[in-house]
Amino acid sequence: MLAIIKTGGKQYKVAVGDKIKVEKLEGEAGSKIIFSEVLFVGDEKDVKVGTPFLTGATVEGTILQTAKGDKVVGMKFKAKKRYRVKFGHRQLFTEVEIVKI
């Protein structure tokens, strides 16, 4: 069984047992979370596509951890003005294991 869910402004293709990293979600490690915005559910025999979402379809997951991602380094620069600024950013994410579709 395969599903496409939407969370945090992004779409993820998931199956049972997958571990995905999504934008930070509220909840502690070990708690259940339900994704109600399901765009597609299907397998080799049956396919259901929503317009834009499927009614009555949910995907359940378990929160494994909330952490910070890798550092992204950026730079601001203005020519001939001696202006240079280097900055870094670490985005928060939540790792979720898909339990049921």
VEXTI-93881 format. One record per residue: x, y, z of N, C-alpha, C, CB in turn. Coordinates in steps of 0.05 Angstrom, whole numbers, padded with zeros to 5 digits, always signed. Glycine has a CB too. Layout:
% residues N
XYZXYZXYZXYZ...
***
This chain:
% residues 101
+00017-00023+00000+00000+00000+00000+00018+00025+00000-00019+00000+00024+00010+00044-00016+00026+00068-00020+00007+00092-00016+00039+00069-00048+00017+00114-00005+00001+00138-00001+00019+00162-00006-00012+00138+00027+00006+00184-00014+00019+00210-00016+00005+00229+00003+00019+00221-00045+00020+00240+00022+00009+00257+00043+00020+00285+00039+00013+00247+00071+00006+00305+00051+00016+00333+00050+00018+00342+00079-00004+00351+00034+00042+00352+00086+00046+00364+00112+00069+00384+00110+00053+00342+00133+00066+00407+00123+00086+00427+00123+00091+00440+00096+00112+00416+00133+00070+00440+00079+00072+00452+00053+00087+00434+00032+00086+00477+00055+00093+00409+00040+00107+00391+00022+00091+00365+00020+00136+00386+00032+00097+00350-00001+00084+00324-00005+00104+00302-00002+00070+00323-00033+00096+00280+00010+00113+00257+00016+00100+00231+00006+00120+00255+00046+00115+00214-00007+00106+00188-00015+00114+00169+00007+00118+00179-00043+00094+00155+00019+00099+00138+00042+00087+00110+00039+00089+00151+00068+00099+00091+00053+00088+00064+00055+00091+00056+00084+00103+00044+00036+00078+00035+00092+00079+00025+00120+00108+00017+00126+00060+00001+00125+00119+00027+00149+00146+00022+00157+00166+00043+00149+00154-00004+00146+00159+00062+00132+00177+00083+00123+00183+00102+00146+00166+00098+00099+00207+00113+00146+00214+00134+00165+00220+00159+00149+00239+00126+00183+00205+00181+00154+00208+00205+00139+00214+00228+00158+00182+00212+00123+00228+00248+00147+00234+00273+00162+00217+00295+00151+00265+00280+00160+00200+00306+00168+00181+00327+00160+00187+00353+00176+00151+00318+00163+00174+00375+00168+00177+00399+00184+00168+00394+00212+00160+00422+00171+00178+00410+00231+00172+00405+00260+00142+00404+00265+00185+00427+00276+00134+00382+00279+00107+00378+00288+00105+00378+00318+00096+00352+00276+00082+00386+00329+00078+00386+00357+00075+00357+00367+00053+00403+00365+00086+00351+00390+00084+00324+00401+00111+00315+00411+00072+00305+00381+00109+00295+00429+00134+00284+00441+00140+00258+00427+00130+00280+00471+00165+00248+00432+00174+00223+00421+00156+00200+00432+00203+00218+00427+00147+00183+00414+00130+00161+00422+00100+00166+00418+00135+00154+00450+00092+00191+00414+00064+00197+00411+00055+00192+00382+00058+00226+00419+00029+00187+00380+00017+00181+00353+00010+00208+00340-00008+00163+00356+00011+00208+00313+00003+00231+00297-00013+00221+00273+00027+00248+00289-00034+00236+00266-00051+00228+00244-00049+00249+00222-00080+00225+00253-00043+00241+00198-00042+00258+00174-00069+00255+00160-00018+00252+00155-00085+00276+00159-00112+00274+00147-00112+00284+00118-00132+00289+00163-00091+00299+00110-00090+00309+00083-00076+00288+00065-00074+00336+00082-00092+00269+00055-00082+00247+00039-00090+00253+00010-00093+00219+00048-00071+00254-00008-00076+00260-00036-00080+00235-00053-00053+00276-00047-00068+00213-00046-00068+00189-00063-00065+00164-00045-00046+00190-00084-00080+00144-00051-00077+00118-00038-00079+00096-00059-00098+00113-00015-00061+00077-00059-00063+00056-00080-00043+00034-00076-00059+00068-00107-00048+00012-00091-00030-00010-00093-00031-00021-00121-00036-00032-00072-00022-00045-00126-00022-00056-00153-00050-00060-00165-00007-00082-00153-00071-00063-00148-00097-00070-00158-00117-00046-00157-00109-00092-00142-00115-00029-00137-00134-00008-00133-00120+00019-00129-00152-00014-00109-00131+00040-00141-00120+00067-00139-00142+00086-00133-00105+00075-00165-00137+00104-00114-00156+00125-00107-00141+00152-00107-00170+00121-00079-00151+00171-00122-00138+00197-00125-00158+00218-00115-00129+00203-00154-00150+00236-00097-00167+00257-00086-00167+00281-00104-00158+00264-00058-00188+00298-00099-00190+00324-00114-00195+00346-00094-00213+00322-00134-00176+00358-00080-00149+00350-00078-00143+00329-00057-00132+00374-00072-00161+00325-00037-00157+00306-00015-00178+00284-00016-00156+00320+00012-00170+00260-00006-00189+00238-00003-00204+00241+00023-00174+00211-00004-00231+00237+00022-00247+00238+00046-00246+00211+00060-00276+00247+00040-00242+00212+00086-00242+00187+00101-00216+00172+00101-00263+00169+00091-00196+00181+00087-00170+00168+00086-00151+00182+00105-00158+00168+00057-00137+00167+00122-00117+00178+00140-00092+00161+00140-00129+00180+00169-00070+00173+00148-00045+00158+00151-00036+00163+00180-00024+00168+00130-00030+00141+00194-00022+00144+00222+00008+00139+00224-00037+00124+00240+00021+00154+00242+00049+00151+00246+00056+00155+00275+00065+00171+00229+00081+00148+00282+00092+00151+00309+00116+00169+00308+00099+00123+00321+00117+00189+00325+00139+00208+00326+00163+00194+00339+00132+00233+00342+00185+00193+00324+00209+00180+00335+00227+00201+00349+00225+00167+00312+00231+00224+00337+00247+00245+00350+00242+00272+00337+00277+00237+00348+00250+00293+00351+00250+00320+00341+00279+00330+00345+00229+00339+00355+00291+00339+00323+00319+00347+00324+00324+00370+00305+00338+00324+00319+00349+00378+00303+00358+00399+00284+00372+00385+00261+00376+00420+00297+00368+00396+00237+00381+00385+00213+00410+00395+00210+00365+00392+00188+00422+00389+00188+00449+00398+00182+00450+00428+00179+00460+00384+00157+00473+00440+00184+00476+00469+00182+00478+00477+00152+00501+00478+00197+00463+00498+00145+00464+00510+00119+00477+00537+00122+00435+00512+00106+00499+00542+00107+00514+00566+00110+00507+00585+00087+00545+00560+00110+00501+00610+00093+00494+00630+00073+00513+00654+00075+00465+00639+00076+00512+00670+00054+00530+00693+00053+00515+00717+00041+00555+00686+00037+00518+00741+00053+00509+00766+00041+00533+00781+00033+00491+00782+00062+00531+00794+00009+00555+00808-00001+00546+00832-00019+00572+00789-00017+00558+00855-00015+00553+00878-00032+00580+00887-00044+00539+00901-00017+00581+00888-00070+00606+00894-00084+00614+00923-00078+00603+00890-00114+00640+00927-00075+00653+00953-00072+00644+00968-00047+00646+00971-00096+00631+00955-00028+00622+00968-00003+00634+00956+00022+00592+00967-00002+00652+00937+00019+00664+00923+00041+00643+00911+00060+00682+00942+00057+00622+00900+00049+00600+00889+00065+00599+00859+00060+00573+00902+00059+00605+00843+00080+00603+00814+00079+00592+00804+00105+00631+00801+00072+00571+00787+00103+00560+00775+00127+00556+00745+00122+00532+00788+00135+00567+00729+00139+00565+00700+00137+00545+00691+00159+00592+00685+00139+00526+00674+00152+00507+00665+00172+00501+00635+00168+00480+00681+00170+00491+00622+00189+00485+00594+00188+00457+00590+00199+00505+00577+00203+00444+00567+00190+00417+00561+00199+00414+00531+00202+00396+00572+00180+00401+00522+00223+00395+00493+00227+00365+00491+00231+00411+00481+00252+00352+00478+00211+00323+00475+00211+00314+00453+00230+00312+00471+00183+00293+00457+00245+00282+00436+00262+00265+00417+00245+00264+00448+00285+00267+00391+00251+00251+00371+00237+00241+00350+00257+00267+00358+00215+00221+00335+00248+00210+00313+00264+00212+00288+00247+00180+00319+00273+00223+00267+00259+00225+00241+00245+00200+00225+00253+00251+00227+00252+00186+00215+00232+00161+00200+00237+00163+00173+00223+00137+00216+00226+00154+00152+00237+00152+00126+00225+00123+00120+00219+00163+00104+00245+00117+00112+00194+00089+00107+00185+00081+00080+00196+00087+00108+00154+00058+00079+00210+00048+00055+00222+00025+00042+00206+00039+00061+00251+00006+00059+00197-00018+00049+00184-00028+00068+00163-00040+00043+00205-00038+00057+00141-00050+00073+00120-00079+00065+00118-00036+00069+00092
***
